[in-house]
Each structure stands twice: as C-alpha cells, then as structure tokens.
Amino acid sequence: MVVVKQIEPDSLGARAGFCIGDRILRINGEEVRDLIDVQVNSAEEVICVEIERDKERYEAEIERQSGESLGLVFEDMRLRSCNNKCVFCFIHQMPKGMRRSLYFEDDDFRLSFLHGSYVTLTNVRESDIDRIIEQGLTPQYISVHATDPELRQVMLGRTKATIDINERLRKLADNGIEMHTQVVLCPGWNDGPHLERTVADLSAYYPAVRSVALVPVGLTDHRHKLVQLDPVTPAKAAEYADAAEAWGLQFKARFGERFVYAADELFLLTGRPVPEASYYDAFPQLENGIGMVRSFLDTWDEASKRLPARTAKAVRIGLLTGRLAERILVPLVARLNAIENVQIDLLPVDNDFFGRGITVSGLLTGRDMAARVRDGIERDLVLLPPNCINGEGLTLDDMTVPQLAEEAGVPLAVGGYDLVESLERVWADQGVNVQGEGRQLTELGYYIGREK
C-alpha cells in the first residue's frame, strides 16, 4: 500500500478524483507494496486502481497515453536497513551528534534501482531476488568487495553465514539483470591475489556484470574500537591504478570495453593525469566517482571557449574545494585570473571534522568551510562545491547556506559542475543557488526507519 500525499493540478490523478490520503491497494489486480509496484503496474494504457478512503474501498479506471504521468506524489517509502558491520563502513567512523539520517545504513535493492545506491545483496530474501527478476529492476549496483565467500563475510562483519555472492550474481545474470559492481580497496585485506580472484570471478558474468569500480577506502579520525585498516597511500594508489590499466586492456580486447575502472581518487592520489574520456567507455559508474573529474574537465574545456576577455564589473570570488581536487583546479583558476576585472581565489579546505585523511569535497562540513573563508580577505562571493550541500540546502553538520554565510562573514552560493556557467550567472547577477547535489537520504525523500 502507498498513500497519496500530493496531487498535481489538472493531472490524470486529479481528473480521476483522487484525494490526498487515498491508500492505493492494487493496480490492475496486483498488490501495491511500494513505489516500485506503482511504476511497474501502472505502465498499461488502461489501469484499474483499487483505493481505500475512510475505510471505504473504491475503484478508478484510468485511460492514459503512453508515458503520461498520473500526477500523484506518494508518501515516503520505508528503507530497508543494513545488518552488515562492514570493516570499512563510513557511517561507523562518524562522530556523534550529527542528524539521525546520516547514521542510517540502507541496503535496499529498490533504492539501487531507483537511485543507483549500492547494495550487498546480503539483506534480501530469495523472494526479493525473484522480484528483481520478475519486475526487471535493472540495473542493480552491487557492493562486492570480494568474491571469496569467507573473506567477504569477514569484510562485511557478518557473524552468521550468508549466501555466496556468486550465487546471487549468477541468478541475476542468467535472468538478464544488468549489474555494476564496486570493490572498496582495503590494503592487505582484499587486494593482491584476492582482488585478482574477484575481478576474474566477476568477469565470468559479463555482460550482465557490466563494470567493476575500484574505490579506495576512506578512513576518518573517528575509528575508535574499530578494526585496524591502513590508508591507501600514493604508492598503493599507483599499484591499484596500474592493475586496473592492465586488466582494462585485457578486457578491452575481449569485451570491447575496459570492464574494470579505477576511481578518480586513485589518479589524484598518485599525481597522474586523469584519463581521457575514452578510458571510461560509456561512463557506467559516473556517480561512484569513476570519471567525474574527466567529465568536469571536458565540460570546462568546451565552456571555457565562452570566457570573456574582461568583465564589466570588477569581482573577487573564492572557490572552495577539498584538498584532493586542488591540483585539478589550479590551472583553471589561472585561466580565469587572466580575465580583466576578475580575481579568483582557490580555497582548498582541510577536513578537520572527519580528519585530514578525508580530502574529497563531498565530505566537507560547514564549520570547516567557514573557518577556511575567515581569512581576512574581503570577497564579493564564495562558491561552494555542489556536492557538499544536499538538495535540502544543508551541509553535513546541518548548516543552511545562509547560516554558513553568516558564520563565514561573506556571501556564499552553491556552484555547479559547470564552473563557467556558475561564474556567468554571478557576472550577470542572475541569482545564486542555496541547494546542492549532495546525495543524501533526506534529499531523496525516504523515510528513515526499518522495513516492517
């Protein structure tokens, strides 16, 4: 059952007589359990909806054109929580006192289908696997980490035996479900021969398993009483990037695409140039940090052709970033500072909240950003990275952009992944954004709680 919480004016739902609070029980005779069922079962041109309203039941028959929306918005879907205790889980490494949603560990195949979140497939029943297949919930994004069953169980922190991930992958592959997989690299745990086995095992499911992302573990300063893990050093990052390159060339010859991709962070840690776009084939895991830097740079290369020789009004702008992206942004800022009347200050931020081993901009907190900006230099505006502010306009430590601006003592706005477009809006006084693109559960509109 799902509950209607909003109806778009003049929509199919409004014309059919739906009311806020209506409970959708069945569509075309099929039980509605969640938003997925609504999407799947309402695909026909004629649908019959069974509704419960004030303890009475009604039926509504709706004729719709292909692709036409019902115009109904439903109450938030309960997420399934994770019962793993992964040795590398970032949530376990966070300090106390942050908002509740940031401590919720989801492991929900429905969220994987809807938004590309990663699932381990350990918190599912066989009936859930059957549902993925029957409803064609593809692609799925799967956290594998190791295909050796014993090692995977240790890495996931499971005390009870769980089904072999290879069995799950095989069943999904045999039934046409596309999968994109992730390996969080923990030095001394799942690299070396273990990583070789994992890559070989996953390649056996190609093309159903379409890609493997190699991502370095992130370690904060708040790992009290947690398993000892070593960070990915520049030397280790080079080792992993080299391995991904060797495998990529082999699979390119076999499959026509690399199949194994190194995360952007591995290249940035080594100081190597980020690969060209051809390295990423169809960019199968862009949201997982696989090719985001290349996409950003290619957007810059095209958009920078529009940069003016001078601006009408003199302006000084700060550009906040995490330490990891500093090297990438230095030449771009130099190009911008060649524009007459423009002064761009690159402001890399040290992450004192989580620890300086965390260098990505998406994990910057408001307090660290505010501290960096309070440097005594007067600026017209400071642009924040788009991924450090979520869709509700909040930082990780619950500051709104206006609150952050007051704390920092300077006007702030959220920039975009197209840097030139962001600056053009500033120069043209077209207004500023106070919401970002950080992928957090609250911005996705999901209820934080256990599945009943």
PyMOL commands that set and color helices and strands:
alter all, ss='L'
color gray80, all
select helices_A, chain A and resi 12-15+35-41+91-93+100-103+109-115+126-134+149-155+165-174+193-203+234-255+264-270+277-280+286-288+292-306+323-336+361-363+366-373+386-388+401-408+419-427+441-444
alter helices_A, ss='H'
color red, helices_A
select strands_A, chain A and resi 2-7+23-27+30-31+46-53+56-63+72-74+118-119+140-143+179-185+209-216+260-262+310-322+340-349+381-384+412-414
alter strands_A, ss='S'
color yellow, strands_A
deselect
rebuild
show_as cartoon
